[in-house]
């Protein structure tokens, strides 16, 4: 279960850990929350609601297996959240690492909050080897960039515009594990549905028989 709508409750509890989440909850912000509550506040040097996002200066210079994961007990072991900076030389569809490269198709997805565009999402897949003949891995990064309109007008200077373009928030995850979890979830849902159907048919047969 994701937790961001109850952050105020968890932070005001008696637990001494300011990043404490209740049992059964995990840190899994929605795209809009990731951009507005975390990336925007980080860029503006404001306090974050929770401190489960670490900083790596140039994340895209690392191979997928070099990126630390599971850095919090509230985050799945096969994913991680990071703030990072984009090197001007990395503004391409391929970002080279020591043993591979991150590649994107260049398409950006708008992140919407209400009726407003608050940011943009880009998908990067990791490949082992050298482009264009690399072998795709199971690791993927979702890169989130802030829309400048979210920055207060009185703080939107030229340097802030540059920072907005350079600083991003990323979620790295193992898509194979994610797909396995999804298939397992669908199997559980189907099993529960079948059990409910069997129970309903049994009740129906009993009622018919009783009449």
N, CA and C atoms as a LAMMPS dump frame, in Angstrom:
ITEM: TIMESTEP
0
ITEM: NUMBER OF ATOMS
633
ITEM: BOX BOUNDS ff ff ff
-5.0000000000000000e+02 5.0000000000000000e+02
-5.0000000000000000e+02 5.0000000000000000e+02
-5.0000000000000000e+02 5.0000000000000000e+02
ITEM: ATOMS id mol type element x y z
1 1 1 N 0.848 -1.19 0
2 1 2 C 0 0 0
3 1 3 C 0.886 1.243 0
4 2 1 N 0.584 2.172 -0.87
5 2 2 C 1.367 3.399 -0.935
6 2 3 C 0.92 4.361 0.152
7 3 1 N 1.826 5.162 0.638
8 3 2 C 1.476 6.162 1.647
9 3 3 C 2.052 7.501 1.28
10 4 1 N 1.178 8.427 1.001
11 4 2 C 1.546 9.83 0.895
12 4 3 C 0.385 10.681 1.368
13 5 1 N -0.827 10.159 1.27
14 5 2 C -1.979 10.935 1.7
15 5 3 C -2.076 11.028 3.212
16 6 1 N -1.329 10.178 3.936
17 6 2 C -1.363 10.233 5.397
18 6 3 C -0.036 10.675 5.991
19 7 1 N 0.793 11.361 5.197
20 7 2 C 2.115 11.751 5.676
21 7 3 C 2.031 12.64 6.905
22 8 1 N 1.051 13.537 6.943
23 8 2 C 0.938 14.458 8.074
24 8 3 C 0.691 13.68 9.359
25 9 1 N -0.142 12.64 9.268
26 9 2 C -0.425 11.828 10.438
27 9 3 C 0.822 11.103 10.928
28 10 1 N 1.596 10.532 9.969
29 10 2 C 2.769 9.762 10.376
30 10 3 C 3.85 10.658 10.95
31 11 1 N 4.005 11.874 10.431
32 11 2 C 5.064 12.755 10.913
33 11 3 C 4.736 13.359 12.264
34 12 1 N 3.439 13.41 12.582
35 12 2 C 3.052 14.014 13.854
36 12 3 C 2.869 12.974 14.952
37 13 1 N 3.175 11.705 14.63
38 13 2 C 3.012 10.656 15.628
39 13 3 C 4.118 10.745 16.665
40 14 1 N 3.996 9.889 17.703
41 14 2 C 4.979 9.904 18.78
42 14 3 C 6.247 9.146 18.403
43 15 1 N 6.254 8.477 17.26
44 15 2 C 7.437 7.734 16.838
45 15 3 C 8.597 8.693 16.622
46 16 1 N 9.777 8.403 17.169
47 16 2 C 10.913 9.321 17.063
48 16 3 C 11.477 9.42 15.64
49 17 1 N 11.168 8.464 14.78
50 17 2 C 11.653 8.482 13.4
51 17 3 C 10.774 9.41 12.574
52 18 1 N 11.317 10.547 12.076
53 18 2 C 10.492 11.494 11.32
54 18 3 C 10.012 10.929 9.987
55 19 1 N 10.649 9.856 9.515
56 19 2 C 10.258 9.246 8.25
57 19 3 C 9.492 7.946 8.46
58 20 1 N 8.962 7.771 9.673
59 20 2 C 8.223 6.575 10.02
60 20 3 C 6.957 6.438 9.188
61 21 1 N 6.689 5.214 8.732
62 21 2 C 5.434 4.901 8.061
63 21 3 C 4.767 3.758 8.819
64 22 1 N 3.452 3.787 8.956
65 22 2 C 2.754 2.719 9.685
66 22 3 C 2.975 1.362 9.037
67 23 1 N 2.807 0.299 9.809
68 23 2 C 2.982 -1.063 9.305
69 23 3 C 2.037 -1.309 8.132
70 24 1 N 2.569 -1.893 7.075
71 24 2 C 1.756 -2.194 5.903
72 24 3 C 1.83 -1.135 4.822
73 25 1 N 2.489 -0.021 5.126
74 25 2 C 2.615 1.066 4.154
75 25 3 C 4.039 1.088 3.591
76 26 1 N 4.159 1.547 2.352
77 26 2 C 5.473 1.711 1.756
78 26 3 C 5.536 3.048 1.038
79 27 1 N 6.758 3.487 0.794
80 27 2 C 6.966 4.76 0.108
81 27 3 C 6.837 4.525 -1.396
82 28 1 N 5.763 5.012 -1.978
83 28 2 C 5.522 4.819 -3.409
84 28 3 C 4.686 5.991 -3.927
85 29 1 N 5.305 7.174 -4.065
86 29 2 C 4.548 8.363 -4.489
87 29 3 C 4.055 8.248 -5.917
88 30 1 N 2.931 8.865 -6.183
89 30 2 C 2.422 8.959 -7.55
90 30 3 C 3.319 9.929 -8.323
91 31 1 N 3.27 9.917 -9.653
92 31 2 C 4.085 10.871 -10.433
93 31 3 C 3.873 12.317 -10.014
94 32 1 N 2.619 12.727 -9.799
95 32 2 C 2.346 14.113 -9.407
96 32 3 C 2.919 14.421 -8.03
97 33 1 N 2.82 13.488 -7.091
98 33 2 C 3.392 13.679 -5.759
99 33 3 C 4.92 13.743 -5.826
100 34 1 N 5.493 12.866 -6.626
101 34 2 C 6.95 12.813 -6.78
102 34 3 C 7.475 14.155 -7.279
103 35 1 N 6.756 14.749 -8.227
104 35 2 C 7.184 16.019 -8.817
105 35 3 C 6.905 17.202 -7.904
106 36 1 N 5.667 17.31 -7.42
107 36 2 C 5.269 18.514 -6.668
108 36 3 C 5.779 18.531 -5.232
109 37 1 N 5.663 17.401 -4.536
110 37 2 C 6.027 17.376 -3.122
111 37 3 C 7.52 17.176 -2.886
112 38 1 N 8.181 16.499 -3.812
113 38 2 C 9.585 16.158 -3.592
114 38 3 C 10.537 16.904 -4.527
115 39 1 N 10.405 16.727 -5.828
116 39 2 C 11.336 17.368 -6.75
117 39 3 C 11.278 18.888 -6.642
118 40 1 N 10.096 19.453 -6.622
119 40 2 C 9.958 20.91 -6.532
120 40 3 C 10.583 21.445 -5.247
121 41 1 N 10.288 20.805 -4.117
122 41 2 C 10.842 21.273 -2.845
123 41 3 C 12.356 21.094 -2.784
124 42 1 N 12.856 20.028 -3.404
125 42 2 C 14.311 19.819 -3.433
126 42 3 C 14.993 20.905 -4.253
127 43 1 N 14.44 21.224 -5.393
128 43 2 C 15.014 22.272 -6.246
129 43 3 C 14.996 23.617 -5.531
130 44 1 N 13.942 23.867 -4.764
131 44 2 C 13.809 25.138 -4.044
132 44 3 C 14.516 25.115 -2.687
133 45 1 N 15.212 24.01 -2.383
134 45 2 C 15.942 23.861 -1.113
135 45 3 C 15.015 23.97 0.092
136 46 1 N 13.831 23.413 -0.04
137 46 2 C 12.872 23.39 1.049
138 46 3 C 12.868 22.015 1.715
139 47 1 N 12.304 21.967 2.922
140 47 2 C 12.221 20.703 3.636
141 47 3 C 11.29 19.746 2.908
142 48 1 N 11.689 18.479 2.85
143 48 2 C 10.877 17.465 2.185
144 48 3 C 9.912 16.83 3.174
145 49 1 N 8.749 16.361 2.698
146 49 2 C 7.781 15.709 3.593
147 49 3 C 8.357 14.458 4.249
148 50 1 N 9.14 13.684 3.47
149 50 2 C 9.815 12.481 3.952
150 50 3 C 11.184 12.415 3.294
151 51 1 N 12.122 11.769 3.964
152 51 2 C 13.498 11.742 3.453
153 51 3 C 13.897 10.353 2.952
154 52 1 N 13.084 9.79 2.087
155 52 2 C 13.386 8.475 1.547
156 52 3 C 14.048 8.554 0.167
157 53 1 N 14.349 9.751 -0.293
158 53 2 C 14.971 9.927 -1.605
159 53 3 C 16.408 10.401 -1.41
160 54 1 N 17.361 9.625 -1.889
161 54 2 C 18.78 9.961 -1.753
162 54 3 C 19.254 10.78 -2.95
163 55 1 N 20.487 11.274 -2.85
164 55 2 C 21.072 12.089 -3.918
165 55 3 C 22.313 11.416 -4.48
166 56 1 N 22.354 11.274 -5.79
167 56 2 C 23.546 10.846 -6.523
168 56 3 C 23.768 11.888 -7.607
169 57 1 N 24.94 12.471 -7.657
170 57 2 C 25.153 13.608 -8.554
171 57 3 C 24.87 13.266 -10.009
172 58 1 N 25.489 12.179 -10.516
173 58 2 C 25.272 11.804 -11.914
174 58 3 C 24.833 10.344 -11.977
175 59 1 N 23.589 10.104 -11.71
176 59 2 C 23.04 8.756 -11.667
177 59 3 C 23.229 8.006 -12.982
178 60 1 N 23.081 8.707 -14.093
179 60 2 C 23.116 8.051 -15.392
180 60 3 C 24.531 7.674 -15.849
181 61 1 N 25.526 7.951 -15.035
182 61 2 C 26.871 7.486 -15.338
183 61 3 C 27.14 6.114 -14.725
184 62 1 N 26.171 5.594 -13.971
185 62 2 C 26.32 4.303 -13.298
186 62 3 C 25.631 3.192 -14.079
187 63 1 N 26.26 1.994 -14.072
188 63 2 C 25.574 0.809 -14.569
189 63 3 C 24.395 0.513 -13.643
190 64 1 N 23.427 -0.206 -14.159
191 64 2 C 22.233 -0.506 -13.358
192 64 3 C 22.569 -1.225 -12.062
193 65 1 N 23.553 -2.151 -12.106
194 65 2 C 23.885 -2.903 -10.899
195 65 3 C 24.756 -2.12 -9.928
196 66 1 N 25.188 -0.918 -10.311
197 66 2 C 25.975 -0.075 -9.416
198 66 3 C 25.097 0.859 -8.588
199 67 1 N 23.851 0.986 -8.968
200 67 2 C 22.942 1.898 -8.272
201 67 3 C 22.414 1.213 -7.009
202 68 1 N 22.659 1.776 -5.816
203 68 2 C 22.141 1.165 -4.583
204 68 3 C 20.623 1.11 -4.604
205 69 1 N 20.072 0.004 -4.15
206 69 2 C 18.617 -0.167 -4.125
207 69 3 C 18.183 -0.652 -2.756
208 70 1 N 16.888 -0.544 -2.493
209 70 2 C 16.377 -0.973 -1.196
210 70 3 C 17.005 -0.21 -0.053
211 71 1 N 17.235 1.121 -0.261
212 71 2 C 17.954 1.907 0.74
213 71 3 C 17.092 2.291 1.932
214 72 1 N 15.847 1.879 1.929
215 72 2 C 14.953 2.159 3.051
216 72 3 C 14.047 0.955 3.259
217 73 1 N 13.712 0.692 4.517
218 73 2 C 12.821 -0.431 4.809
219 73 3 C 11.413 -0.165 4.309
220 74 1 N 11.153 1.075 3.899
221 74 2 C 9.835 1.416 3.386
222 74 3 C 9.779 1.382 1.857
223 75 1 N 10.874 0.927 1.22
224 75 2 C 10.945 0.855 -0.237
225 75 3 C 11.25 -0.579 -0.645
226 76 1 N 10.621 -1.064 -1.71
227 76 2 C 10.864 -2.42 -2.194
228 76 3 C 12.346 -2.614 -2.494
229 77 1 N 12.84 -3.83 -2.276
230 77 2 C 14.272 -4.097 -2.402
231 77 3 C 14.779 -3.965 -3.832
232 78 1 N 13.9 -4.045 -4.814
233 78 2 C 14.324 -3.972 -6.209
234 78 3 C 14.008 -2.627 -6.848
235 79 1 N 13.888 -1.589 -6.035
236 79 2 C 13.681 -0.249 -6.574
237 79 3 C 14.312 0.783 -5.645
238 80 1 N 14.454 1.987 -6.155
239 80 2 C 15.046 3.068 -5.368
240 80 3 C 14.635 4.401 -5.977
241 81 1 N 14.7 5.442 -5.147
242 81 2 C 14.355 6.792 -5.589
243 81 3 C 15.567 7.697 -5.385
244 82 1 N 15.85 8.527 -6.392
245 82 2 C 17.013 9.402 -6.309
246 82 3 C 16.74 10.772 -6.919
247 83 1 N 17.398 11.762 -6.326
248 83 2 C 17.556 13.061 -6.978
249 83 3 C 18.896 13.005 -7.696
250 84 1 N 18.976 13.574 -8.869
251 84 2 C 20.24 13.584 -9.584
252 84 3 C 20.313 14.791 -10.507
253 85 1 N 21.468 14.971 -11.102
254 85 2 C 21.671 16.076 -12.045
255 85 3 C 22.026 15.513 -13.412
256 86 1 N 21.596 16.228 -14.436
257 86 2 C 21.865 15.812 -15.802
258 86 3 C 23.074 16.571 -16.325
259 87 1 N 24.105 15.82 -16.644
260 87 2 C 25.296 16.411 -17.251
261 87 3 C 24.916 16.951 -18.626
262 88 1 N 25.346 18.185 -18.987
263 88 2 C 25.003 18.749 -20.303
264 88 3 C 25.338 17.804 -21.454
265 89 1 N 26.357 16.964 -21.274
266 89 2 C 26.729 16.016 -22.324
267 89 3 C 25.792 14.819 -22.384
268 90 1 N 24.852 14.731 -21.42
269 90 2 C 23.931 13.602 -21.369
270 90 3 C 22.57 13.925 -21.968
271 91 1 N 22.402 15.116 -22.514
272 91 2 C 21.103 15.518 -23.053
273 91 3 C 20.825 14.831 -24.389
274 92 1 N 20.996 13.511 -24.437
275 92 2 C 20.815 12.751 -25.658
276 92 3 C 19.902 11.564 -25.377
277 93 1 N 19.6 10.796 -26.399
278 93 2 C 18.749 9.63 -26.217
279 93 3 C 19.537 8.443 -25.675
280 94 1 N 20.887 8.561 -25.631
281 94 2 C 21.736 7.504 -25.082
282 94 3 C 22.716 8.123 -24.09
283 95 1 N 22.81 7.526 -22.891
284 95 2 C 23.733 7.99 -21.863
285 95 3 C 24.652 6.827 -21.51
286 96 1 N 25.92 6.968 -21.853
287 96 2 C 26.882 5.874 -21.758
288 96 3 C 27.434 5.709 -20.347
289 97 1 N 27.585 4.436 -19.928
290 97 2 C 28.196 4.087 -18.643
291 97 3 C 29.444 3.24 -18.91
292 98 1 N 30.063 2.746 -17.86
293 98 2 C 31.285 1.958 -18.014
294 98 3 C 31.042 0.668 -18.802
295 99 1 N 29.977 -0.028 -18.49
296 99 2 C 29.729 -1.332 -19.099
297 99 3 C 28.445 -1.41 -19.923
298 100 1 N 27.837 -0.266 -20.173
299 100 2 C 26.589 -0.284 -20.927
300 100 3 C 26.099 1.119 -21.213
301 101 1 N 24.784 1.264 -21.29
302 101 2 C 24.213 2.576 -21.569
303 101 3 C 22.72 2.59 -21.239
304 102 1 N 22.258 3.789 -20.918
305 102 2 C 20.835 4.037 -20.714
306 102 3 C 20.284 4.622 -22.013
307 103 1 N 19.153 4.104 -22.445
308 103 2 C 18.591 4.57 -23.716
309 103 3 C 17.102 4.868 -23.567
310 104 1 N 16.644 5.92 -24.251
311 104 2 C 15.238 6.284 -24.258
312 104 3 C 14.797 6.509 -25.689
313 105 1 N 13.497 6.417 -25.903
314 105 2 C 12.978 6.72 -27.235
315 105 3 C 12.748 8.221 -27.41
316 106 1 N 13.036 8.986 -26.355
317 106 2 C 12.929 10.437 -26.445
318 106 3 C 11.552 11 -26.181
319 107 1 N 10.579 10.128 -25.989
320 107 2 C 9.212 10.595 -25.759
321 107 3 C 9.022 11.012 -24.297
322 108 1 N 8.347 12.125 -24.106
323 108 2 C 8.033 12.609 -22.763
324 108 3 C 6.536 12.483 -22.514
325 109 1 N 6.219 12.033 -21.314
326 109 2 C 4.815 11.939 -20.898
327 109 3 C 4.533 13.057 -19.906
328 110 1 N 3.463 13.77 -20.122
329 110 2 C 3.112 14.875 -19.219
330 110 3 C 2.646 14.329 -17.873
331 111 1 N 3.082 14.969 -16.801
332 111 2 C 2.61 14.639 -15.458
333 111 3 C 1.568 15.685 -15.094
334 112 1 N 0.352 15.236 -14.846
335 112 2 C -0.776 16.142 -14.63
336 112 3 C -1.211 16.139 -13.171
337 113 1 N -1.469 17.321 -12.645
338 113 2 C -2.077 17.47 -11.322
339 113 3 C -3.256 18.413 -11.488
340 114 1 N -4.464 17.885 -11.248
341 114 2 C -5.648 18.693 -11.532
342 114 3 C -5.756 18.89 -13.035
343 115 1 N -5.787 20.145 -13.453
344 115 2 C -5.822 20.458 -14.879
345 115 3 C -4.501 21.038 -15.362
346 116 1 N -3.461 20.929 -14.543
347 116 2 C -2.189 21.572 -14.865
348 116 3 C -1.078 20.558 -15.136
349 117 1 N -0.19 20.92 -16.046
350 117 2 C 1.004 20.123 -16.29
351 117 3 C 2.053 20.54 -15.259
352 118 1 N 2.463 19.607 -14.409
353 118 2 C 3.431 19.939 -13.358
354 118 3 C 4.823 19.384 -13.659
355 119 1 N 4.916 18.497 -14.633
356 119 2 C 6.218 17.937 -14.959
357 119 3 C 6.163 17.023 -16.163
358 120 1 N 7.278 16.329 -16.387
359 120 2 C 7.387 15.436 -17.532
360 120 3 C 8.102 14.154 -17.102
361 121 1 N 7.686 13.049 -17.676
362 121 2 C 8.253 11.736 -17.349
363 121 3 C 8.891 11.129 -18.597
364 122 1 N 10.128 10.64 -18.455
365 122 2 C 10.834 9.974 -19.538
366 122 3 C 11.325 8.609 -19.056
367 123 1 N 11.16 7.591 -19.878
368 123 2 C 11.583 6.231 -19.532
369 123 3 C 12.955 5.943 -20.14
370 124 1 N 13.868 5.416 -19.308
371 124 2 C 15.2 4.999 -19.762
372 124 3 C 15.393 3.53 -19.436
373 125 1 N 15.794 2.744 -20.42
374 125 2 C 16.102 1.322 -20.221
375 125 3 C 17.615 1.12 -20.247
376 126 1 N 18.094 0.198 -19.393
377 126 2 C 19.537 -0.06 -19.356
378 126 3 C 19.911 -1.228 -20.25
379 127 1 N 20.986 -1.029 -21.043
380 127 2 C 21.511 -2.062 -21.924
381 127 3 C 22.958 -2.363 -21.548
382 128 1 N 23.312 -3.65 -21.562
383 128 2 C 24.708 -4.041 -21.389
384 128 3 C 25.399 -4.028 -22.744
385 129 1 N 26.649 -3.554 -22.774
386 129 2 C 27.381 -3.505 -24.033
387 129 3 C 27.399 -2.101 -24.613
388 130 1 N 27.591 -2.013 -25.893
389 130 2 C 27.69 -0.721 -26.556
390 130 3 C 26.605 -0.561 -27.607
391 131 1 N 26.073 0.634 -27.672
392 131 2 C 25.014 0.945 -28.641
393 131 3 C 25.573 0.854 -30.067
394 132 1 N 24.773 0.429 -31.011
395 132 2 C 23.352 0.076 -30.862
396 132 3 C 23.116 -1.417 -30.683
397 133 1 N 24.134 -2.155 -30.289
398 133 2 C 24.029 -3.617 -30.231
399 133 3 C 23.993 -4.153 -28.807
400 134 1 N 23.6 -3.333 -27.86
401 134 2 C 23.573 -3.776 -26.471
402 134 3 C 22.451 -4.765 -26.189
403 135 1 N 22.575 -5.427 -25.05
404 135 2 C 21.556 -6.39 -24.603
405 135 3 C 20.727 -5.735 -23.501
406 136 1 N 19.437 -5.637 -23.746
407 136 2 C 18.57 -4.946 -22.791
408 136 3 C 18.489 -5.723 -21.478
409 137 1 N 18.476 -4.996 -20.376
410 137 2 C 18.387 -5.599 -19.044
411 137 3 C 16.96 -5.451 -18.518
412 138 1 N 16.766 -5.852 -17.265
413 138 2 C 15.45 -5.727 -16.635
414 138 3 C 15.314 -4.411 -15.865
415 139 1 N 16.344 -3.558 -15.965
416 139 2 C 16.328 -2.333 -15.175
417 139 3 C 15.848 -1.135 -15.987
418 140 1 N 15.026 -0.346 -15.353
419 140 2 C 14.44 0.834 -15.999
420 140 3 C 14.457 2.008 -15.031
421 141 1 N 14.657 3.187 -15.573
422 141 2 C 14.574 4.42 -14.783
423 141 3 C 13.436 5.283 -15.313
424 142 1 N 12.613 5.748 -14.392
425 142 2 C 11.612 6.764 -14.717
426 142 3 C 12.198 8.099 -14.285
427 143 1 N 12.462 8.969 -15.237
428 143 2 C 13.043 10.28 -14.945
429 143 3 C 11.937 11.327 -14.956
430 144 1 N 11.887 12.131 -13.886
431 144 2 C 10.863 13.161 -13.763
432 144 3 C 11.508 14.543 -13.758
433 145 1 N 10.986 15.404 -14.609
434 145 2 C 11.488 16.772 -14.721
435 145 3 C 10.363 17.742 -14.375
436 146 1 N 10.696 18.781 -13.647
437 146 2 C 9.711 19.754 -13.181
438 146 3 C 9.354 20.76 -14.269
439 147 1 N 8.073 21.069 -14.387
440 147 2 C 7.647 22.14 -15.29
441 147 3 C 7.933 23.486 -14.614
442 148 1 N 8.593 24.415 -15.29
443 148 2 C 8.957 25.694 -14.655
444 148 3 C 7.776 26.466 -14.075
445 149 1 N 6.577 26.215 -14.589
446 149 2 C 5.405 26.952 -14.106
447 149 3 C 5.083 26.642 -12.651
448 150 1 N 5.622 25.539 -12.122
449 150 2 C 5.361 25.172 -10.729
450 150 3 C 6.177 26.048 -9.775
451 151 1 N 7.293 26.56 -10.253
452 151 2 C 8.134 27.439 -9.432
453 151 3 C 7.429 28.78 -9.204
454 152 1 N 7.372 29.267 -7.954
455 152 2 C 6.763 30.581 -7.702
456 152 3 C 7.411 31.653 -8.561
457 153 1 N 6.594 32.576 -9.069
458 153 2 C 7.066 33.602 -10.003
459 153 3 C 8.21 34.434 -9.435
460 154 1 N 8.165 34.713 -8.12
461 154 2 C 9.208 35.557 -7.527
462 154 3 C 10.537 34.818 -7.351
463 155 1 N 10.561 33.502 -7.619
464 155 2 C 11.802 32.728 -7.516
465 155 3 C 12.278 32.203 -8.874
466 156 1 N 11.546 32.532 -9.927
467 156 2 C 11.849 31.991 -11.247
468 156 3 C 12.869 32.86 -11.972
469 157 1 N 14.109 32.828 -11.507
470 157 2 C 15.212 33.56 -12.125
471 157 3 C 15.842 32.712 -13.223
472 158 1 N 16.809 33.283 -13.934
473 158 2 C 17.515 32.533 -14.976
474 158 3 C 18.254 31.333 -14.384
475 159 1 N 18.868 31.53 -13.228
476 159 2 C 19.59 30.428 -12.59
477 159 3 C 18.629 29.338 -12.134
478 160 1 N 17.434 29.734 -11.692
479 160 2 C 16.443 28.747 -11.279
480 160 3 C 15.926 27.975 -12.489
481 161 1 N 15.773 28.637 -13.618
482 161 2 C 15.355 27.965 -14.848
483 161 3 C 16.397 26.916 -15.244
484 162 1 N 17.674 27.277 -15.129
485 162 2 C 18.758 26.352 -15.463
486 162 3 C 18.74 25.159 -14.511
487 163 1 N 18.504 25.428 -13.232
488 163 2 C 18.471 24.37 -12.229
489 163 3 C 17.292 23.431 -12.467
490 164 1 N 16.166 23.994 -12.872
491 164 2 C 14.975 23.201 -13.153
492 164 3 C 15.221 22.223 -14.303
493 165 1 N 15.988 22.653 -15.283
494 165 2 C 16.299 21.781 -16.405
495 165 3 C 17.364 20.745 -16.082
496 166 1 N 18.231 21.071 -15.135
497 166 2 C 19.366 20.201 -14.804
498 166 3 C 19.041 19.175 -13.728
499 167 1 N 18.175 19.511 -12.8
500 167 2 C 17.899 18.648 -11.648
501 167 3 C 16.612 17.844 -11.861
502 168 1 N 16.709 16.543 -11.682
503 168 2 C 15.564 15.661 -11.905
504 168 3 C 15.432 14.678 -10.748
505 169 1 N 14.286 14.02 -10.704
506 169 2 C 14.047 12.953 -9.73
507 169 3 C 13.845 11.657 -10.499
508 170 1 N 14.384 10.566 -9.982
509 170 2 C 14.337 9.296 -10.703
510 170 3 C 13.869 8.15 -9.813
511 171 1 N 13.175 7.228 -10.435
512 171 2 C 12.808 5.967 -9.791
513 171 3 C 13.402 4.849 -10.637
514 172 1 N 14.279 4.034 -10.051
515 172 2 C 14.85 2.895 -10.751
516 172 3 C 14.172 1.639 -10.229
517 173 1 N 13.839 0.735 -11.139
518 173 2 C 13.133 -0.476 -10.718
519 173 3 C 13.451 -1.637 -11.651
520 174 1 N 13.262 -2.847 -11.125
521 174 2 C 13.428 -4.076 -11.879
522 174 3 C 12.075 -4.412 -12.479
523 175 1 N 11.925 -4.225 -13.79
524 175 2 C 10.604 -4.413 -14.397
525 175 3 C 10.222 -5.885 -14.463
526 176 1 N 11.21 -6.798 -14.446
527 176 2 C 10.884 -8.222 -14.426
528 176 3 C 10.202 -8.576 -13.118
529 177 1 N 10.74 -8.087 -11.996
530 177 2 C 10.125 -8.346 -10.693
531 177 3 C 8.75 -7.687 -10.613
532 178 1 N 8.63 -6.5 -11.2
533 178 2 C 7.353 -5.791 -11.193
534 178 3 C 6.305 -6.575 -11.973
535 179 1 N 6.703 -7.133 -13.114
536 179 2 C 5.776 -7.919 -13.925
537 179 3 C 5.382 -9.207 -13.201
538 180 1 N 6.353 -9.825 -12.495
539 180 2 C 6.045 -11.032 -11.72
540 180 3 C 5.037 -10.722 -10.615
541 181 1 N 5.242 -9.59 -9.933
542 181 2 C 4.331 -9.19 -8.859
543 181 3 C 2.934 -8.918 -9.412
544 182 1 N 2.889 -8.311 -10.606
545 182 2 C 1.597 -8.002 -11.226
546 182 3 C 0.866 -9.293 -11.596
547 183 1 N 1.616 -10.265 -12.183
548 183 2 C 0.993 -11.534 -12.558
549 183 3 C 0.493 -12.268 -11.325
550 184 1 N 1.271 -12.243 -10.238
551 184 2 C 0.859 -12.892 -8.99
552 184 3 C -0.396 -12.229 -8.441
553 185 1 N -0.432 -10.891 -8.5
554 185 2 C -1.591 -10.146 -8.016
555 185 3 C -2.833 -10.495 -8.825
556 186 1 N -2.658 -10.602 -10.167
557 186 2 C -3.783 -10.949 -11.022
558 186 3 C -4.275 -12.368 -10.738
559 187 1 N -3.334 -13.282 -10.442
560 187 2 C -3.714 -14.658 -10.113
561 187 3 C -4.504 -14.692 -8.816
562 188 1 N -4.056 -13.904 -7.817
563 188 2 C -4.785 -13.85 -6.547
564 188 3 C -6.179 -13.285 -6.745
565 189 1 N -6.27 -12.224 -7.563
566 189 2 C -7.56 -11.593 -7.835
567 189 3 C -8.502 -12.562 -8.536
568 190 1 N -7.96 -13.333 -9.503
569 190 2 C -8.766 -14.301 -10.224
570 190 3 C -9.241 -15.414 -9.306
571 191 1 N -8.349 -15.863 -8.398
572 191 2 C -8.713 -16.913 -7.445
573 191 3 C -9.832 -16.452 -6.526
574 192 1 N -9.705 -15.214 -6.012
575 192 2 C -10.742 -14.66 -5.143
576 192 3 C -12.053 -14.527 -5.904
577 193 1 N -11.97 -14.103 -7.174
578 193 2 C -13.167 -13.95 -7.993
579 193 3 C -13.841 -15.293 -8.224
580 194 1 N -13.028 -16.328 -8.509
581 194 2 C -13.578 -17.671 -8.734
582 194 3 C -14.238 -18.208 -7.473
583 195 1 N -13.59 -17.951 -6.298
584 195 2 C -14.152 -18.421 -5.039
585 195 3 C -15.478 -17.736 -4.742
586 196 1 N -15.557 -16.426 -5.027
587 196 2 C -16.801 -15.695 -4.817
588 196 3 C -17.893 -16.215 -5.745
589 197 1 N -17.507 -16.513 -7.003
590 197 2 C -18.479 -17.025 -7.971
591 197 3 C -18.981 -18.397 -7.546
592 198 1 N -18.051 -19.274 -7.114
593 198 2 C -18.449 -20.609 -6.665
594 198 3 C -19.396 -20.515 -5.475
595 199 1 N -19.076 -19.583 -4.55
596 199 2 C -19.918 -19.408 -3.369
597 199 3 C -21.301 -18.91 -3.748
598 200 1 N -21.345 -17.959 -4.684
599 200 2 C -22.623 -17.402 -5.121
600 200 3 C -23.466 -18.457 -5.815
601 201 1 N -22.818 -19.304 -6.667
602 201 2 C -23.543 -20.356 -7.371
603 201 3 C -24.08 -21.392 -6.384
604 202 1 N -23.265 -21.668 -5.332
605 202 2 C -23.695 -22.633 -4.324
606 202 3 C -24.913 -22.125 -3.573
607 203 1 N -24.861 -20.835 -3.19
608 203 2 C -26 -20.226 -2.495
609 203 3 C -27.234 -20.228 -3.374
610 204 1 N -27.019 -19.952 -4.655
611 204 2 C -28.14 -19.898 -5.601
612 204 3 C -28.778 -21.278 -5.737
613 205 1 N -27.922 -22.339 -5.854
614 205 2 C -28.429 -23.688 -5.992
615 205 3 C -29.203 -24.111 -4.764
616 206 1 N -28.699 -23.723 -3.572
617 206 2 C -29.398 -24.07 -2.348
618 206 3 C -30.754 -23.4 -2.28
619 207 1 N -30.803 -22.122 -2.684
620 207 2 C -32.081 -21.391 -2.663
621 207 3 C -33.073 -21.998 -3.638
622 208 1 N -32.582 -22.386 -4.829
623 208 2 C -33.457 -22.984 -5.808
624 208 3 C -33.974 -24.332 -5.317
625 209 1 N -33.03 -25.093 -4.746
626 209 2 C -33.415 -26.416 -4.239
627 209 3 C -34.42 -26.316 -3.111
628 210 1 N -34.241 -25.251 -2.293
629 210 2 C -35.152 -25.087 -1.159
630 210 3 C -36.539 -24.699 -1.597
631 211 1 N -36.641 -24.052 -2.752
632 211 2 C -37.955 -23.65 -3.248
633 211 3 C -38.635 -24.804 -3.978
